[in-house]
Each structure stands twice: as structure tokens, then as C-alpha cells.
Amino acid sequence: MPALTQTERADQTDQMLDGSRLTRMKMAVRLMSCCVVLLLALTSESAVCKKLNSISDLKKINFGQSVPKHSLMLLHWFANEVDLDNNNVIWLTFNPNNGDYGSHHYGNYEGVLDPLPRGNIRYRYYTVGNLYQDTSVRLPSYVVNSPREYAGGNRDRIIIRVQEQNTGRAALQRIDQVYITQHYDTSEDLGTSYDPDHTYQITTNLLRQIREFSLRDNQMPLLYLRNRFRSNADDLSIRNTWGNLACLGLLLFIVIEEKYSSNQHNNRPGNSNRPGNSNRPGNSNRPGNSNRPGNSNRPANNNRPANNNRPGNNNRPGNNNRPAKISSRREIHYRPENDYRSESRQSHCGCCGLVICCFLALLLVSLIIFLCVYFTMR
């Protein structure tokens, strides 16, 4: 076998090096693809919104602190404006492309919501509820000119995902997702973007419950609504205060005011731990009733078990532990400090998750750049 010349050996070495570099480049591309897939998976987690399915879920939102109270008034209007059929399909009753009710197209550029599905059916996001937008179809007066206590500074919005229909109900479009959200406060210096930590998805079940508080002619009696949602509201006082908007006032009281007033009531030392009721020696162990010498020789009374062994007087379980009233109050009242803590934890966890995702994304990008430089230089 003839010996290879120096030039041939050099060519052969270059071919081997080129093949090795090509293999390494393929490995780098595969690694980069894996990193991109992992990055997409991490960022998709941040787009998941909390879901509200009932009035009880609404009570867990810290309205008046982290979320404007006006959001609830806007949601009440929306639930009674759209059509909701027996198949839980929500039908749009206004044209958001014309700016009705302060609406316009929403591009979801911040990535607050899920990306729109792709396919033959076309979807679009719209935001609704801009109080200052010039439009011929305006929101009702109780939403635009809310009482000062329930004003939201035009920060709150409703976002809907609309599925455009090609056939059938041409005048109406189908809504398959509903959200309540809000702009960042101006004090946070985060621009006009929506706050993902306070964006909530609204289910059709919650919309149906809110529709029970309708302001139309066929509205439910306040007493029925109060009992149905286990409220202790004074329906007569709400009727005198809100007038024709009494159903809305009851909803606001149940979701917002009741838990605060009940918390103040439950925190009273006279109600929660009344020593005069729980450990009253005069009631629990009254020697004057059990061993009264003046009554011991009375035959008519000595054999009366109802008086000698009256469990209602001697042990008084109704006064010592009072389980009936306390348990009922626990079913009705909600402690706002617990709601605030839980929501603070959710907000804190959301921020921590976002920080971790950003850190991992930066780490992956740095690793990709390092590997590309490393394999290119070798």
C-alpha cells in the first residue's frame, strides 16, 4: 500500500475535523431545540389564570384592596347583558368592533392569556369596559357613575374570547372564555399593561349565579336571594338604600361588605370568648339548685327528675360551647384577613414563579450561546 503524502494526510485530517465539527454542531442544534421546548413549557405556565366558578369564589377576591370594587359592578352588567342558553353557550349581543360599551380588539401582546387557537375557526380577544371611550352604545349609568365607594378609576376590564360564526346565528357571535382583569396602578410604574396576578377566568356557572341578581322586571325577591346565598343582609335596609338597584346592592353586600362586617363582629371578645357564658360558675355548677336543703325534704319536688337533674341548667351545653350558633356563623361569614393572606400567597407565588422562569430562561440562553461558541471555535 503506497504511503500517503503530507498533503493527502492533511486533507484527510481536515475531513475528519470537518466531520467531527458537523457532528458537534448537530448535537448543539438538538440541545438548542430541547432548550427552546423547555423554555416554552415554562413560559406557558405563567399564562394560567385562576378560575372563579361561584359566588363563594368571588368572596375570596380581595375587592377594595388589590382588586377594584368596580370590577364586580362591571361583571354584574356583563352577566346580564349577554345571552346564556341552556347549553351553557354565551352569545355576544353587541358589536365590539364598533366600540360598543367601551370595547376594542385586544392583541394579548403581554401574554397574559393563552395564545389563540389555530385552525379553521377564527378566534379574537376583545376588551370591554372603558368608561371614557367615545361610543354610541354606552354602559349603564350605575356602571359609569358608580358611587364613590365603588369607583375603580377606569382600571378594571372584561376580556372575552370570541369565536366567529360563519353559519347560523350571524348576528351573534359565540363567547367561549370570559375574564376580569385590571390595568396596573399608576403608582406601580408598569405602564398600561394588564396585571396577570389579578386576572381571573369566569365560568358560565358563576355568570348564571350573578344573573339571578338581575335588575330587570323579572328580578328575584331579595329575601329569596338572601336565603339562597346564606346571607345575613338586612333586605329592607338594602332596598331603602339602593332602590331599583337593590339586587345589585345585595350582591355587593354578599361578596364585599358582609365578610368585613362579619369579621368585625366575630372578633369581638364578647362574642367569640365570652367568659360569662362559657364558664359561668353560677350556671354550670350551681350548688343552690342541686343541693338546696330547703327543697330536699319536699316529697313533691324530690322525685321530680326534671328539676333535680336538669341538664339544661347544670351543664348548659348550649351556653358552654354554643356549637349551633358558632357553626352557623362559620358557614356564613368569611374572614378577610384569611382571604388577604391566601391572595397574598397566590400573588407572591405568581411573582416567584415568574422570577424563576426568567432566571431559567436566562440560564438556558447563556448555555446555548456558550455551546455555540465552544463548538464553533473547536
Stockholm file with secondary structure:
# STOCKHOLM 1.0

chainA/1-378         MPALTQTERADQTDQMLDGSRLTRMKMAVRLMSCCVVLLLALTSESAVCKKLNSISDLKKINFGQSVPKHSLMLLHWFANEVDLDNNNVIWLTFNPNNGDYGSHHYGNYEGVLDPLPRGNIRYRYYTVGNLYQDTSVRLPSYVVNSPREYAGGNRDRIIIRVQEQNTGRAALQRIDQVYITQHYDTSEDLGTSYDPDHTYQITTNLLRQIREFSLRDNQMPLLYLRNRFRSNADDLSIRNTWGNLACLGLLLFIVIEEKYSSNQHNNRPGNSNRPGNSNRPGNSNRPGNSNRPGNSNRPANNNRPANNNRPGNNNRPGNNNRPAKISSRREIHYRPENDYRSESRQSHCGCCGLVICCFLALLLVSLIIFLCVYFTMR
#=GR chainA/1-378 SS CCCCCHHHHHHHHHHHHHHHHHHHHHHHHHHHHHHHHHHHHHHHHTTCCEEECSHHHHHTSCBTTTBCTHHHHHHHHHHHHSEECTTSCEECCSCGGGTTTSCEEECCTTCCSCCCCCSSSCEEEEEECCTTCCCSSCCCHHHHTCCGGGCCTTCEEEEEEEECCSSSCTTCCEEEEEEEEEBCCGGGTCTTCBCGGGCEEECHHHHHHHHTTCCSTTCCCHHHHHHHTTCCCCHHHHHHHHGGGHHHHHHHIIIIIHHHHHHHHHTCHHHHSCHHHHSCHHHHSCHHHHSCHHHHTCHHHHTCHHHHTCHHHHTCHHHHTCHHHHHHHHHHCCCHHHHHHHHHHHHHHHHHHHHHHHHHHHHHHHHHHHHHHHHHHC
#=GC SS_cons         CCCCCHHHHHHHHHHHHHHHHHHHHHHHHHHHHHHHHHHHHHHHHTTCCEEECSHHHHHTSCBTTTBCTHHHHHHHHHHHHSEECTTSCEECCSCGGGTTTSCEEECCTTCCSCCCCCSSSCEEEEEECCTTCCCSSCCCHHHHTCCGGGCCTTCEEEEEEEECCSSSCTTCCEEEEEEEEEBCCGGGTCTTCBCGGGCEEECHHHHHHHHTTCCSTTCCCHHHHHHHTTCCCCHHHHHHHHGGGHHHHHHHIIIIIHHHHHHHHHTCHHHHSCHHHHSCHHHHSCHHHHSCHHHHTCHHHHTCHHHHTCHHHHTCHHHHTCHHHHHHHHHHCCCHHHHHHHHHHHHHHHHHHHHHHHHHHHHHHHHHHHHHHHHHHC
//
